[in-house]
Structure formats: C-alpha cells, structure tokens
Amino acid sequence: MEVDVITSEICYSEFYDKYLIMNRPCLLSESHTESWLSRKLWAENEILSWENLLDSYGKAEVPVANCGESYFDSHPKSNWTLKDFVAYMMEYKEKGYPSTMPCLYLKDWHLFKNFPCSTSLYETPIYFAVDWLNEYWIHGNQDDYRFVYIGPKGSWTPLHADVYGSFSWSANVVGKKRWIFLPPGEEVKLKSLFGVTSLPRDLGQRDISTMGITYYDIVQSAGEVVFVPSGWHHQVWNLEDTISINHNWFNGANANHIHKGLLKASIEIEEEVSGYGTNLNEEQLEVFLNSHYGMNFRQFQRLLHLVVERRNSGLLKIHSLKNCLLCSGDGWCNQQRHRNMDRQVAQELLKLLSNKC
C-alpha cells in the first residue's frame, strides 16, 4: 500500500484533520526541508560530508548501537565520541561494508539539548509544531525528545512502536531509508501467524507480502520527512549512509493514546508484581512507571497543567517560526481553534486523572 505524498504546503488545519486526527502516515517532499542549514552543512552533492559535523561536535559523546546484537527488543548501545564514530563510518564504507566489521548505528543523540545553538540547523515542519511532549520537557530544561541519527548503509532499527504511543517525524538530512509500517492491530495478526507472544525483530527476514498482513512499504529519500502515527509498528533500514533528524511528540490529536498507554503500562506492572505476592501502593506504582515506562501519571498531569496554562496565555507552537500563508483569518490556520482544542483535551484528561485518584 502507498501513503500520501505532500509535495507543497497545505493548510495546518487540513493536515491536522486529515493525518493527525485520522492517525494516518504520510510523506512530506524534500521541498519542506530545502532551506535547512543542516542540509547544506552536512552533505555535499547529496553525499554525507563530515567536516562541519566534526568541527562543531567532534568531541561530543554519542550513543552507538550494534545492529548485530540484540538487547530485549533493541540493539545494545555504548558511548563513543563523534570523532571515533565518524572514523568507523569512513573505514566501514571504504572497505565496502564488510561482514567482518560490526554494523554500528548512532541513535537517539540529544544534539539539540546538549548544543542549544544547533536548533538553527533545521526548522520543524509547521504540521508538527504543536508538540506537548517537547514543550513540557524543554520548558523545564529537563530533557527532550529531539534526536539525530547517523548510520551507514545496512544499519537498521528493529520492529517497534514509538515511546508512549507518541507520534514521530523523521527527516532525512542526507541519505535514503526504507520503512515498513503496520497499522494498529496488524502486529497482533503477525504474532498469531508466527505462533509467538512477542513480535519478530526483523521483518527483512520474512516475506510478509504472502501473509495477508496490511502494511506500507516506503522508501524515503534525502530531504523527505516521514510522519509516523501513534501506535503504528514500524521497522527502518538505511539504504545509504544516512543522517536524520527525528522528534517524538504528541498533542491534542493523540493525547488520549498517551493516557491509554499509561493505563496499560500501570496494569501490566501491577499484574507482574502481584505474581510475586506483592501489591503496590500509588506512590510505588508511580516509581515503577517512571523507571520502566519513562513517564508516570504525576508527570502526565504536570504536562497537561502546563498545556492549559500556556494555551490560556495564548501560546501554541514551540518549534516552528513559520505561519501558514494559505489561510485567511489569524495567519496560522485559525490559531484560536487549535488553542481551544488543546485546552479542552488537556482539561478532559485532567478530569479523568483526578477521578482516578
């Protein structure tokens, strides 16, 4: 199956209703990133260039995964300097990507948190600019979910769904990727077909075209941006040496997915602990959620309160300076409508959380 390709700017409200609310994947053409400074500094003639990266960040510590090893449902990571990883990439390519060398992948590098001036290297596409997750973490100077990935041809990410059930977007600064997407529920069919309780890590080893599974198979070129909906399992391969910028995020369009994910995680933790004859009180459950899931109900409540507070103050978008030039009215696709929707969804979730307590 094919996804929609958006070749020119459309109204934010149209994108919100058609893709975010409907939870549908799509691909933005390279015109959406052609002005990015990173595309000029990190590539030359569509080939990855190292000079500016090394000049700016050569001594930075970066997380590097080994694609040839497994750790639960992912690849184990170790810390390198960027300079050492680039030396590995150059040698790996020069030798023709041999099987005698490990296939390594720099993943989840918090470049923009650690080097705040680097945010000028890219511009979040306007469709993804209303971002509760990063709004909360960045506002408190605590963390972020904005990442840089750098991988050689052949590096890959196992089949997975994104953290918290969030949306994500991924832009290729340079290089090419292949994506396989499974709509929600198709991963259950996959487990049933294989007679397993956990998902296969690598769909590249399976011919799913003969299995009656609904899936999307997408090739993403340099400059293009993939939108990943909530709860969609996906696997990604680098078809060329590739650098990408990725955000995990959510907003009023999918915040209910985040709430359901928290509830599901809390039930699973309580069931697992009860198997050992122990019951958790509320405080203990919060600690377990934070440790094993990465977010707990208290953090989610604080995030929602921040959203309500900032929308009441008139604030909406945090990562995009662009206005939508296609709409009449306030110049950003009825900004008041989206502030009101954000506020309403956040307040409804806060009411659910208070009733739970």
C-alpha positions as CSV (number, residue, x, y, z in Angstrom):
1,M,0.0,0.0,0.0
2,E,1.1,3.6,-0.7
3,V,1.0,6.6,1.6
4,D,0.1,10.2,0.6
5,V,2.9,12.4,-0.5
6,I,2.6,16.1,0.3
7,T,4.5,18.0,-2.4
8,S,3.5,21.5,-1.5
9,E,2.4,23.3,1.7
10,I,-1.2,22.7,2.8
11,C,-3.2,24.4,5.5
12,Y,-2.3,23.3,9.0
13,S,-5.9,22.6,9.9
14,E,-6.3,20.4,6.8
15,F,-3.2,18.4,7.8
16,Y,-4.4,18.2,11.4
17,D,-7.8,16.8,10.4
18,K,-6.6,14.5,7.7
19,Y,-3.5,13.0,9.2
20,L,-3.2,13.8,12.9
21,I,-6.8,13.2,13.9
22,M,-7.1,10.2,11.5
23,N,-3.8,8.8,12.6
24,R,-2.6,8.2,9.1
25,P,1.1,8.1,7.8
26,C,2.3,10.4,5.1
27,L,5.5,11.6,3.4
28,L,6.5,15.3,3.0
29,S,8.5,16.1,-0.1
30,E,12.1,17.5,0.1
31,S,10.7,21.0,-0.5
32,H,9.7,21.1,3.2
33,T,13.4,20.9,4.2
34,E,15.2,22.6,1.4
35,S,16.0,25.7,3.5
36,W,17.5,23.7,6.4
37,L,21.1,24.7,7.2
38,S,22.0,21.1,8.1
39,R,21.2,20.0,4.5
40,K,23.9,22.5,3.3
41,L,26.5,21.8,6.1
42,W,26.2,18.0,6.5
43,A,26.0,17.0,2.8
44,E,27.7,17.8,-0.5
45,N,26.1,16.8,-3.7
46,E,23.7,14.5,-1.8
47,I,26.7,12.7,-0.2
48,L,27.3,12.8,3.5
49,S,30.0,15.3,4.5
50,W,31.8,15.2,7.8
51,E,33.8,18.4,8.1
52,N,31.3,20.7,9.7
53,L,30.0,18.0,12.0
54,L,33.4,17.2,13.3
55,D,34.4,20.9,13.6
56,S,31.3,21.5,15.8
57,Y,30.8,18.3,17.7
58,G,33.8,16.0,17.2
59,K,34.4,15.6,20.9
60,A,30.8,15.1,21.8
61,E,29.7,11.8,23.4
62,V,27.2,9.9,21.3
63,P,25.2,6.7,21.8
64,V,26.1,4.0,19.3
65,A,24.1,0.8,18.8
66,N,25.4,-2.5,17.5
67,C,22.9,-3.8,14.8
68,G,24.4,-7.3,15.0
69,E,23.5,-7.8,18.6
70,S,20.2,-7.8,20.5
71,Y,19.1,-6.5,23.9
72,F,15.5,-7.3,24.6
73,D,13.7,-5.7,21.5
74,S,16.5,-3.3,20.6
75,H,20.2,-3.1,19.9
76,P,22.7,-2.6,22.8
77,K,24.4,0.8,23.0
78,S,27.7,2.1,24.1
79,N,29.1,5.6,24.3
80,W,31.6,6.9,21.8
81,T,32.9,10.3,20.7
82,L,31.5,11.5,17.4
83,K,35.1,11.7,16.1
84,D,35.6,8.0,16.7
85,F,32.3,7.0,15.2
86,V,33.0,9.1,12.1
87,A,36.4,7.3,11.8
88,Y,34.5,4.0,12.0
89,M,31.9,5.1,9.3
90,M,34.7,6.2,6.9
91,E,36.6,2.9,7.3
92,Y,33.4,0.8,7.1
93,K,32.5,2.5,3.8
94,E,36.0,2.4,2.4
95,K,36.2,-1.4,2.9
96,G,32.8,-1.9,1.3
97,Y,30.7,-2.5,4.5
98,P,32.2,-5.9,5.2
99,S,30.5,-8.5,7.3
100,T,33.8,-8.9,9.3
101,M,33.2,-5.4,10.8
102,P,30.3,-4.6,13.1
103,C,27.3,-2.7,11.7
104,L,27.0,0.3,14.1
105,Y,24.3,3.0,14.3
106,L,24.5,6.3,16.1
107,K,21.0,6.6,17.6
108,D,19.0,8.9,19.9
109,W,21.7,11.6,20.1
110,H,20.3,14.6,22.0
111,L,22.2,17.1,19.9
112,F,19.8,20.0,20.3
113,K,19.5,19.6,24.1
114,N,23.3,19.4,24.6
115,F,24.0,22.1,22.0
116,P,21.0,24.5,22.1
117,C,22.5,26.8,19.4
118,S,22.2,23.9,17.0
119,T,18.4,24.3,16.7
120,S,19.1,26.7,13.9
121,L,20.2,23.8,11.8
122,Y,16.6,22.8,11.0
123,E,13.0,24.0,11.1
124,T,10.3,21.8,12.5
125,P,7.6,21.4,9.7
126,I,4.6,23.5,10.7
127,Y,2.4,20.4,10.8
128,F,4.4,19.1,13.8
129,A,4.9,22.4,15.6
130,V,2.2,21.9,18.3
131,D,4.2,19.5,20.5
132,W,3.1,18.9,24.1
133,L,5.9,16.4,24.9
134,N,8.9,18.6,24.0
135,E,7.0,21.8,25.2
136,Y,6.9,20.2,28.7
137,W,10.4,18.9,28.8
138,I,12.1,21.9,27.2
139,H,10.1,24.4,29.3
140,G,11.6,22.8,32.5
141,N,15.1,22.5,31.0
142,Q,14.9,18.8,31.9
143,D,15.1,16.7,28.7
144,D,13.8,16.5,25.1
145,Y,12.7,14.0,22.5
146,R,14.6,15.5,19.6
147,F,17.2,13.3,18.2
148,V,19.9,12.9,15.5
149,Y,20.5,9.5,13.9
150,I,23.6,8.7,11.8
151,G,24.0,5.3,10.2
152,P,25.9,3.5,7.5
153,K,24.3,1.6,4.7
154,G,22.8,-1.6,6.1
155,S,22.2,-0.3,9.7
156,W,18.6,-0.7,10.9
157,T,16.1,-0.4,13.7
158,P,14.0,-3.4,14.8
159,L,10.2,-3.6,14.5
160,H,8.7,-1.4,17.3
161,A,6.1,1.2,18.2
162,D,7.3,4.6,19.4
163,V,7.6,5.6,23.1
164,Y,4.4,6.3,25.0
165,G,2.3,5.7,21.8
166,S,3.5,9.1,20.6
167,F,3.6,10.4,17.0
168,S,7.1,10.8,15.5
169,W,8.5,12.5,12.4
170,S,11.8,11.7,10.8
171,A,13.6,13.9,8.2
172,N,16.5,12.6,6.1
173,V,19.1,15.4,6.0
174,V,21.1,13.1,3.6
175,G,20.7,9.5,2.5
176,K,17.9,7.1,2.0
177,K,15.8,4.8,4.2
178,R,13.2,2.1,3.8
179,W,10.3,1.9,6.2
180,I,7.7,-0.8,6.8
181,F,4.6,0.3,8.6
182,L,1.9,-1.9,10.3
183,P,-1.4,-0.3,11.1
184,P,-2.6,-0.9,14.7
185,G,-3.8,-4.4,15.1
186,E,-1.7,-5.9,12.3
187,E,1.1,-6.7,14.7
188,V,-1.4,-9.0,16.6
189,K,-2.0,-10.9,13.3
190,L,1.8,-11.1,12.9
191,K,2.2,-12.7,16.3
192,S,-0.7,-15.1,15.6
193,L,0.8,-16.2,12.2
194,F,4.2,-16.9,13.8
195,G,2.7,-18.5,16.9
196,V,4.7,-16.2,19.2
197,T,3.9,-13.9,22.0
198,S,6.5,-11.2,21.0
199,L,7.0,-9.6,17.7
200,P,9.8,-10.6,15.3
201,R,12.6,-8.1,15.4
202,D,13.4,-8.1,11.7
203,L,10.8,-8.2,9.0
204,G,13.5,-8.2,6.5
205,Q,13.9,-11.9,7.2
206,R,10.2,-12.6,6.4
207,D,8.1,-12.4,3.3
208,I,5.1,-10.6,4.7
209,S,3.6,-9.9,1.3
210,T,2.3,-13.5,1.3
211,M,0.8,-13.4,4.8
212,G,-2.4,-11.4,4.4
213,I,-0.9,-8.6,6.5
214,T,-1.8,-5.0,5.8
215,Y,1.4,-3.0,5.6
216,Y,3.0,0.0,3.9
217,D,6.5,-0.2,2.3
218,I,8.0,3.3,1.8
219,V,11.4,4.5,0.5
220,Q,12.3,7.9,1.9
221,S,14.9,10.0,0.0
222,A,17.1,12.9,1.1
223,G,15.1,15.8,2.3
224,E,11.9,13.9,2.7
225,V,10.0,13.7,6.0
226,V,8.1,10.7,7.2
227,F,5.1,11.2,9.6
228,V,4.7,8.2,11.9
229,P,1.2,7.9,13.6
230,S,0.5,6.8,17.1
231,G,0.7,3.1,17.8
232,W,1.9,2.1,14.3
233,H,4.7,-0.6,14.5
234,H,7.5,0.1,12.0
235,Q,10.9,-1.1,11.0
236,V,13.6,1.1,9.3
237,W,16.6,0.3,7.2
238,N,19.3,2.7,6.0
239,L,19.7,2.0,2.3
240,E,22.6,4.5,2.1
241,D,24.8,6.3,4.6
242,T,22.2,8.5,6.2
243,I,21.7,11.3,8.7
244,S,18.2,12.0,10.0
245,I,16.6,14.4,12.5
246,N,13.7,12.8,14.5
247,H,11.2,14.1,17.0
248,N,8.8,12.1,19.2
249,W,5.8,14.2,20.1
250,F,2.1,14.4,20.9
251,N,-0.7,16.9,21.2
252,G,-4.4,17.1,21.5
253,A,-4.9,14.9,18.4
254,N,-3.4,11.8,20.1
255,A,-3.1,12.6,23.8
256,N,-5.8,10.0,24.5
257,H,-3.4,7.4,23.1
258,I,-0.8,8.5,25.7
259,H,-3.3,8.2,28.5
260,K,-4.3,4.7,27.4
261,G,-0.6,3.7,27.1
262,L,0.0,4.9,30.7
263,L,-3.1,2.9,31.9
264,K,-2.0,-0.2,30.1
265,A,1.6,0.1,31.5
266,S,0.3,0.5,35.0
267,I,-1.9,-2.6,34.7
268,E,0.9,-4.7,33.3
269,I,3.2,-3.6,36.2
270,E,0.6,-4.3,38.8
271,E,-0.1,-7.7,37.3
272,E,3.6,-8.6,37.2
273,V,4.3,-7.5,40.8
274,S,1.1,-9.3,42.1
275,G,2.6,-12.5,40.6
276,Y,5.2,-12.3,43.3
277,G,2.5,-11.8,46.0
278,T,3.1,-8.1,46.3
279,N,0.7,-5.2,45.9
280,L,1.9,-1.7,45.0
281,N,0.5,1.5,46.6
282,E,0.1,4.6,44.5
283,E,3.5,6.0,45.2
284,Q,5.3,2.8,44.5
285,L,3.4,2.4,41.2
286,E,4.5,5.9,40.2
287,V,8.1,5.0,40.8
288,F,7.8,1.8,38.8
289,L,6.1,3.6,35.9
290,N,8.8,6.3,35.8
291,S,11.5,3.6,35.9
292,H,10.1,1.1,33.4
293,Y,7.8,3.2,31.2
294,G,9.6,6.6,31.3
295,M,6.6,8.6,32.4
296,N,4.1,8.3,35.3
297,F,0.6,9.8,36.0
298,R,2.0,12.6,38.1
299,Q,4.3,13.8,35.2
300,F,1.5,13.5,32.7
301,Q,-0.7,15.6,35.0
302,R,2.0,18.3,35.2
303,L,2.4,18.2,31.4
304,L,-1.4,18.7,31.0
305,H,-1.4,21.6,33.5
306,L,1.4,23.3,31.6
307,V,-0.5,22.9,28.3
308,V,-3.6,24.5,29.8
309,E,-1.6,27.3,31.4
310,R,0.3,28.1,28.2
311,R,-2.9,28.0,26.0
312,N,-4.6,30.3,28.4
313,S,-1.7,32.7,27.9
314,G,-2.1,32.5,24.1
315,L,0.9,30.2,23.4
316,L,0.6,27.4,21.0
317,K,3.5,26.3,18.8
318,I,7.1,26.0,20.1
319,H,9.3,24.7,17.3
320,S,8.2,26.5,14.1
321,L,8.6,30.1,13.2
322,K,6.6,29.8,10.1
323,N,3.0,30.9,9.6
324,C,0.6,29.2,7.3
325,L,0.3,31.5,4.3
326,L,-2.6,29.6,2.8
327,C,-5.3,30.7,5.2
328,S,-7.3,33.9,5.9
329,G,-8.0,34.9,9.4
330,D,-5.2,34.9,12.0
331,G,-2.5,33.8,9.6
332,W,-2.0,30.4,11.2
333,C,-5.0,28.2,10.3
334,N,-7.3,29.5,13.0
335,Q,-4.8,29.5,15.8
336,Q,-7.6,30.2,18.3
337,R,-9.4,27.0,17.3
338,H,-6.3,24.9,18.0
339,R,-5.6,26.6,21.3
340,N,-9.1,25.9,22.4
341,M,-8.9,22.2,21.2
342,D,-5.6,21.8,23.1
343,R,-7.1,23.3,26.2
344,Q,-10.3,21.2,26.0
345,V,-8.5,17.9,25.5
346,A,-6.0,18.6,28.3
347,Q,-8.8,19.6,30.7
348,E,-10.8,16.5,29.9
349,L,-7.7,14.3,30.6
350,L,-7.0,16.1,33.9
351,K,-10.6,15.4,35.0
352,L,-10.1,11.7,34.2
353,L,-6.8,11.6,36.1
354,S,-8.4,13.4,39.1
355,N,-11.3,10.9,39.2
356,K,-8.7,8.0,39.1
357,C,-7.1,9.5,42.2
